[in-house]
Amino acid sequence: MIPHVPPNTNSAHASRSRPKATPTPEPQTPLPTRWADAERSLLGNMLHVPPIPKGRESHIGTVVDAIVSLGTYQWSNERNRAIFGAIKRITETGTLAGPDAVRAELIRVHHAEAAAFVTELGREFFSDAELNYWAAQCVELSRACATYSAADRLKQALNAGQSVADVAPTLEAMADAAGTHAGDADDDPPEPPTLREPFPVDCLPPAVAAYVKAVAAALPVAHETVALPLLATLAAAIGNSRRIALKASWSEPSVIWAATILSSGKLKSPAHEKATQFLTARERKLIAKYKSDLQQYERQLENYEAEKSRRKKSKIMDTEMPPTPEPPTCARYSTSDTTVEALASLLSENEKGLLLQRDELAGWLSSFDRYAGGAGGDLASYLSMHRAGNLIVDRKTGQRVTHIERAAVSICGTIQPGTLRRCLTADYFESGLPARILLAMPDSPLRRWTEATVPPPAELAMDALFDALLSLEMEAHLDDDGSEYHTPMLLPLSPAAKVTWIEFYNSHAADQETLFDDRESAAWSKLEGYAARLALVFALCRDPNATGIDAQSMADAIRLTRWFCAETARVYGMLAELPEQQQENSLVALIRNRFGGRVTARELKNCSRNYQ
């Protein structure tokens, strides 16, 4: 534990360019600002401009002690986190972490913004006492920010009429965030509070939220581990039957792509199965019926061919042959075949669309351009499916051309962090593929035996909901030739929902303009449309017969979208980690998930060969 030592105001090593700052921030300063200021002072005191004054050779040791004590401390922004990582890597080699060395390290890892900021930090005064003081301030302020954030979420939930049981996770987050760091100096320091906002399960439609909570408690897994595949499955059940109309020239389909990022052994497969079972169970019945119809068709075809042969031999020409038997088609709701040719074939017989479900999404990501030799054909086709757009497949074998006017394919699956990092290459980011995927990287709860099961009423409610959504039909029309064709029914926004949407659209666009990362900016652009798509799913889950989008569904969808914005930034940060950062975060996750946040050196050595 870093001792709370007040700064030495008589330090001889003052700032070279400005007066010495008052250590304690002004009380009226907002907490996030005070936190950022404290981090600036902490990082400045970790730097040391050579040469080291005589008698101050222990400064490197003090910095190392501070780094170890901070542990998994959550920095308020990526820039500060990058600078801390550079200081840590340099200092652990026994080298001076001066401004020049830190700048060079940041440039090496392509973080120009952080490198430029180091020049300002190099002008900070330093002393061991101040370093310890500001480190303690940062931990305290981060905990305070987490507490205020949790309190704000609690207030919003109570104002929305939620019960105490519904906001229990928020109360637990408040308790965790407000936990003290008190204890003897020899005690293992408690895990610092995480600032990751819990998944807002209460913004889901009531029946969906109840089922997600029940499955998450029974397995147990995080709420988002169940919610993401379930949202994609609900969207697929709606399919092309409905679209949300934002204005005359802009509508969004019921198509959701969702990926849950979890390591092996985190119960991601059972959660995936519980989310998709409502389609797979019905599909088993459809396939059984298809097999029966196929046997009947084969008998009819055999009789037809026999009759045709008999007539030919008897030269019976006075009566017409009965019509040729038509082969049956198999209605489908989902598939695991990722080839565009197979999807086109299925979509041609199922115009509402499909769910592509893969327990492991690595197979999907590696399936692109299997036949096209990397020419980009399959990837382009998938991008069209994301918007339920036009799809034309031209193959050399069999039917030459398959045309799907509205290729609506929702996707859900799971993938491991390391696999995702390897699969999502720069080419994929340039194509915009990752930006189209709703990402979640849950913090897995500790696995403990539980007798909890999913209550039958929760299962029955979801079963009834899927019956209602699957029964939704597209609108029928007649063309000039009298042929029937189908289009999605457009659901407009209610006046109140329109006001909520416009406020979100403008604020989301303003937020996007502040992003420096092109990958995040691309994701923000697609998340804008996802807010509308989620509102469509929420409205129909509340009322499958809805003819418009209500304000509550829009507000809840926007709230969930903002959560996905933060989660996407977190996942992209994971993808950009250096190998040493990956090892550090893996260790943190191991200590949190297996040991509950505390571990001895012996326990760590016994659990993994990596630490022996």
C-alpha positions, 0 to 999 in steps of 0.5 A, a space after each residue: 500500500 502506498 503511504 499517504 505522505 503529504 508532499 514536501 513543500 520545501 523540495 529543492 526540485 521545483 518546476 522549471 517553468 511554472 510555480 509549484 502547484 498546490 497539492 490538494 485540488 480545489 474542492 469545487 473542481 469536478 471529480 473527473 478533472 481532479 482525477 486527471 490532474 492527479 494522474 498528471 502529477 503522478 506521471 510527472 513525478 515518475 519521470 526524472 530528468 537526468 542527471 540524478 542529484 547526489 543522494 537521490 539514487 534511490 528514486 528508481 526504486 521508489 518508482 518501481 515500488 509505486 508501480 508495483 503498489 498501483 497494480 491494476 490501477 485503472 487510468 482515466 484515459 488511454 494516453 495516461 495509460 500508455 505513458 504509465 506503461 512506457 515508464 513501467 517498461 523502462 524502469 523495470 530494466 533499471 534505466 532512467 525513465 526520463 522524458 527522452 526515454 519515455 518519448 522514444 518508447 511511446 514513438 516505438 509503439 506508435 502513440 504520438 499523442 502520448 509522446 507529445 504530452 510527455 514534454 509537458 510532464 517533463 516540466 513537473 517537479 518531483 520528489 519521492 514524497 510527492 510521488 507517493 502522495 499523488 499515487 494515493 490521490 489517484 487511487 482515492 479519486 478513481 474510487 470516488 469517481 466509481 462511487 459517484 457513477 454507481 450512485 448516478 446509475 442507482 438514482 436513474 434506476 429508482 427514478 425509472 420505477 425499478 425495485 431494489 432487487 432490480 438495482 441490486 447489481 448497482 448497489 453491489 457496484 457502489 459497495 465495491 467502488 467505495 471499498 477502502 484501502 485500509 489495512 496493515 502495510 504488510 497486507 496484500 492490497 485489495 483489487 482497485 475498483 473497475 470503472 467498467 459499467 455493468 451491462 444495463 440488463 434492466 434496459 432490455 424488454 421485461 421478458 427478455 431481461 427476466 430470462 437473461 438474469 435467470 440464465 446468467 444466475 443459473 450458469 453462472 455467467 455475466 448478463 452480456 454473455 447471454 444477452 448478445 446472442 439472444 439479441 441476435 436471435 430475436 432480430 433473426 426471428 423478426 427478420 425482413 418482416 419489419 424495418 424501423 423508418 427513421 425518415 422517408 429515405 432512411 430505414 434500418 433492418 432487423 439485423 444484429 451481429 454480436 460477438 462475445 469475447 471470452 477465454 476457454 472454459 468460461 461457459 460461453 457455449 452453454 450461454 450461447 445454447 440457452 440464447 439460441 435454443 428457441 430457434 434450434 428447437 423449432 428448427 428440429 421440428 421443421 427438419 423432421 417434417 421436411 424428412 417426412 415430406 421428402 419421403 412422400 415426395 419420393 414415393 409420388 415421384 416414383 409413382 409418377 415415373 411409373 405412370 409415365 413409363 406405362 403410358 409410353 409403353 401402352 401408347 396412351 395419348 388421349 389423357 394428360 399426365 398428372 403434374 410433376 410432383 414438386 420437391 419439398 422445401 425445408 423452412 429454416 431459421 438458422 444455419 452454421 454454414 458460413 459459405 456465401 453460396 450456401 447462405 444464398 441457397 437458404 435465403 432463396 427459400 426463406 425470405 424473412 432471413 436467417 441466423 448464422 450461429 457459430 459457437 466459435 466465430 474464428 471459423 466464420 472469420 477464416 471462411 471469407 474468400 475461400 473460393 475467391 482466392 482472397 479477391 474480396 467477394 465473400 467479405 463484400 457479400 457479408 457486408 451487404 447482408 449486414 444491411 439486408 441488401 441485394 445479394 447476387 451469387 454467381 457460381 460455375 457449378 449448379 444454378 449459375 445465378 442466385 439473386 436475393 433482394 433482401 439478404 437479411 442475416 443476423 450473426 452471433 457467436 463467441 471467440 477467444 481474445 487471442 484468436 480475435 486479435 489474430 483474425 481481425 487483420 488490418 484488411 478487415 478493419 479497412 473493410 469496416 467488418 469489425 465496426 459492424 459487430 456488437 462486441 462484449 468482453 465480459 468479466 466472468 464471475 467466480 464459478 461456484 456451485 449453485 442450485 439455481 435453474 431457469 424458472 419455467 415461467 421465464 422459459 415459457 414467456 420467451 417461447 411465446 415471444 418467439 412464437 409471436 415474432 416468427 409469425 410476423 409476415 412481410 407485406 404482400 403486394 401485386 405488381 403490374 403483371 399481377 404477381 405477388 411480391 413481399 416487402 418489410 412493414 415500415 415502423 415509424 417513430 412516435 413523436 416522443 421517440 423522434 425527439 429522443 432519436 434526434 437528441 441521440 443522433 446529434 450528441 453521438 455525432 459530436 462524440 464521434 468528431 472527438 475520436 482520433 482512432 479511425 477504427 473507433 470512429 468507424 464503429 461509432 458510425 455503425 453503432 448509430 444505426 444499431 441504436 435504431 435496430 435495437 429500438 425496433 427489436 425492443 418495440 416488437 418484444 414489448 408488443 409484437 403487433 406494434 405499428 410504430 416505435 415507442 419512446 421507451 424502446 428508443 430510450 432503452 436502445 440508446 442507453 444500451 448503444 452507449 454501453 456498446 460504445 464504451 465496450 467497443 473502445 475497451 475491446 479495441 484497446 485490448 486488440 492493440 495491447 503489446 505482448 507485455 501488456 497482454 501478459 500483465 492483463 492475463 495475470 490480473 484476470 487470473 488473480 481476479 477470476 480464480 482467486 477473487 482478487 487476492 493471491 499469494 506467491 505460492 498459490 500463483 506458482 502452483 496454479 500455472 507454470 508461467 509463474 514458477 
